[in-house]
Amino acid sequence: MKYFVLLVCLVLFSCGKKEDVLLPKSNLTIVKDVQDLSPIYIFFKVEGKDTIADVNRKSSIISTNWILNIDKRLPLKLVIPEVIKLQEKKRADSAHKNENAENYYSYADSIGKNLAFLPFTKVFYKMERPSKGSFAVYFRKGKKQVLMGNKEIKITEILQQFYSIKFERVPNMVFLFDKNMSYEEYIQYKIVLQRHVTHNLDVLPVEFIF
């Protein structure tokens, strides 16, 4: 149990100052072990009335697997712009590029009592609404069900609902996440998607945050 507490709250000692990252929690492990890694931290900070996403990537090496340890309290509208910057930097560095290096989000598995990882290497983020030609599945802050067309359904029913629709031309399915939801809520949605949807469906590697 003591070990699990350490997983839920990662601590970075920088310049003699202790900084905490409260990790998201889930009851399922997607990836349990990652080797040859570089940790990157995004801290939750408050300056006056403003919440800040403070990035520390001093230990990151382009050719390694990147582990993003992000505080669960941060809203997506602050997290994703920083993730985009990190992705662009890694993708643009052709001199040190390693085609096998992946990017992962870290979280704590509350059942297995272990640190777990969620891959997102191929995801491209856009801070906007999807185009009208796309078939969007909308994940809303604080909602257990998603909005698909004009219907509210469970995440586990996305594939069943999609295949039940008689399209003249099958559209691209994309995911739209509420920019005001917490990072923890986002990770929990992503884990359920990974288990019940994306492994069985060819989805565009684009996510919209709006």
C-alpha positions in Angstrom: 0.0 0.0 0.0 2.8 2.4 0.8 4.3 1.7 -2.7 0.9 2.5 -4.3 0.7 5.9 -2.5 4.0 6.8 -4.0 2.7 5.9 -7.4 -0.4 8.1 -7.0 1.7 11.1 -6.1 5.0 11.3 -8.0 7.6 13.6 -6.4 10.3 15.5 -8.2 13.1 17.2 -6.3 14.4 20.1 -8.4 16.9 22.6 -7.2 16.2 21.6 -3.6 12.4 22.1 -4.0 9.9 19.3 -3.8 7.2 19.3 -6.4 4.2 16.9 -6.5 2.3 15.4 -9.4 -1.0 13.8 -8.5 -1.6 11.1 -11.0 -4.9 10.0 -12.5 -6.3 6.6 -11.3 -8.0 3.8 -13.1 -8.9 0.2 -12.4 -7.2 -1.2 -15.5 -3.6 -1.4 -16.8 -3.1 -0.9 -20.5 0.7 -1.0 -20.5 2.6 -2.1 -17.4 6.2 -1.8 -18.3 8.2 0.7 -20.4 12.0 0.6 -20.8 14.5 3.2 -22.0 12.3 6.1 -20.9 12.5 9.9 -20.2 10.1 11.3 -17.6 8.4 14.6 -18.3 6.3 16.4 -15.6 3.4 18.8 -16.0 2.7 20.3 -12.6 -0.5 21.9 -11.3 0.3 25.4 -10.1 -1.7 28.4 -9.0 -0.5 32.0 -9.5 -3.0 34.5 -8.1 -6.4 33.5 -9.5 -4.8 31.6 -12.5 -4.2 27.9 -12.8 -0.9 27.1 -14.6 0.4 24.0 -16.3 4.1 24.0 -15.5 6.2 21.8 -17.7 9.5 20.3 -16.6 11.2 18.3 -19.4 14.8 18.7 -18.3 15.4 14.9 -18.3 13.8 14.2 -21.7 15.9 12.6 -24.5 14.4 12.6 -28.0 15.5 9.0 -28.8 13.8 7.5 -25.7 10.2 6.6 -24.8 8.6 9.7 -23.2 6.5 9.3 -20.1 4.3 12.2 -19.4 3.4 12.5 -15.7 0.6 15.1 -15.6 -1.3 16.3 -12.6 -4.9 15.0 -12.7 -6.3 18.3 -11.5 -5.3 20.3 -14.6 -8.1 21.0 -17.2 -7.5 19.7 -20.8 -7.5 23.3 -22.1 -4.2 23.8 -20.3 -2.7 20.3 -20.7 -3.2 19.7 -24.4 -1.4 22.8 -25.7 1.7 21.7 -23.7 1.4 18.2 -25.0 1.2 19.5 -28.6 4.4 21.5 -28.1 6.2 18.4 -26.8 4.9 16.2 -29.7 6.0 18.8 -32.3 9.5 19.1 -30.8 10.0 15.3 -30.8 8.5 14.8 -34.3 10.6 17.6 -35.7 14.0 16.4 -34.4 15.0 14.2 -37.3 18.7 14.0 -36.2 17.9 12.1 -33.0 14.7 10.5 -34.0 14.0 6.9 -33.0 11.1 5.3 -35.0 10.5 2.8 -32.1 10.3 5.4 -29.4 6.8 5.9 -28.1 4.9 8.5 -26.0 2.9 7.5 -22.9 0.7 9.1 -20.3 1.2 7.6 -16.8 -1.5 6.8 -14.3 -2.0 4.6 -11.3 -3.9 1.3 -11.5 -5.9 1.3 -8.3 -6.7 -2.5 -8.6 -3.2 -3.8 -9.5 -1.5 -1.2 -7.3 1.0 -0.4 -10.0 2.1 2.4 -12.3 0.5 2.0 -15.7 0.9 3.7 -19.1 -1.3 4.7 -21.9 0.3 5.2 -25.4 -0.6 8.2 -27.5 2.3 8.5 -29.9 0.1 8.6 -33.1 -2.5 11.0 -31.8 -2.7 14.5 -33.3 -4.5 17.0 -31.2 -6.5 20.0 -32.5 -7.9 22.7 -30.3 -11.1 23.2 -32.4 -14.3 21.5 -33.4 -14.2 18.7 -36.0 -15.3 19.5 -39.6 -18.9 18.9 -40.5 -18.0 15.9 -42.6 -16.8 14.0 -39.6 -18.8 11.7 -37.3 -18.0 13.1 -33.9 -18.4 11.3 -30.6 -18.6 13.9 -27.9 -17.2 13.3 -24.4 -18.6 15.9 -22.0 -17.3 17.0 -18.6 -18.9 15.1 -15.7 -21.0 12.8 -17.9 -20.9 9.1 -17.8 -22.5 8.8 -21.3 -21.2 10.2 -24.6 -23.2 12.1 -27.2 -23.2 10.3 -30.5 -25.3 12.2 -33.1 -28.3 13.2 -31.1 -28.3 10.2 -28.8 -26.7 9.6 -25.4 -25.0 6.2 -25.1 -22.5 4.3 -23.0 -18.9 4.3 -24.2 -19.1 0.5 -24.5 -22.0 0.9 -27.0 -20.1 3.2 -29.5 -19.2 0.4 -31.9 -22.7 -1.2 -31.8 -24.3 2.2 -32.4 -22.0 3.2 -35.2 -22.5 -0.1 -37.1 -26.2 0.1 -36.7 -26.4 3.4 -38.7 -27.0 3.0 -42.4 -24.7 5.6 -43.9 -24.8 6.5 -47.6 -21.1 6.8 -47.2 -19.3 5.7 -44.1 -17.8 8.8 -42.4 -14.6 9.1 -40.4 -15.3 8.7 -36.7 -13.5 11.3 -34.5 -13.5 12.0 -30.8 -14.3 15.4 -29.3 -13.4 16.1 -25.7 -14.7 19.0 -23.5 -11.7 21.3 -23.0 -12.9 22.0 -19.4 -12.9 18.4 -18.2 -10.0 17.4 -15.9 -7.0 15.5 -17.2 -8.0 12.6 -14.9 -11.4 12.4 -16.5 -9.8 12.4 -20.0 -7.5 9.6 -19.1 -10.3 7.5 -17.7 -12.3 8.0 -20.9 -9.3 7.1 -23.0 -8.7 3.8 -21.1 -12.3 2.7 -21.6 -12.0 3.6 -25.3 -8.8 1.6 -25.6 -10.5 -1.4 -24.1 -13.8 -1.3 -25.9 -13.6 0.7 -29.0 -10.3 1.7 -30.7 -8.7 -1.7 -30.7 -11.6 -2.9 -32.9 -12.1 0.2 -35.1 -9.9 2.1 -37.5 -10.3 5.6 -36.1 -8.5 8.6 -37.4 -5.6 9.5 -35.0 -6.9 13.0 -34.5 -8.6 14.2 -31.3 -10.4 17.5 -30.9 -10.4 19.5 -27.7 -13.0 22.2 -27.6 
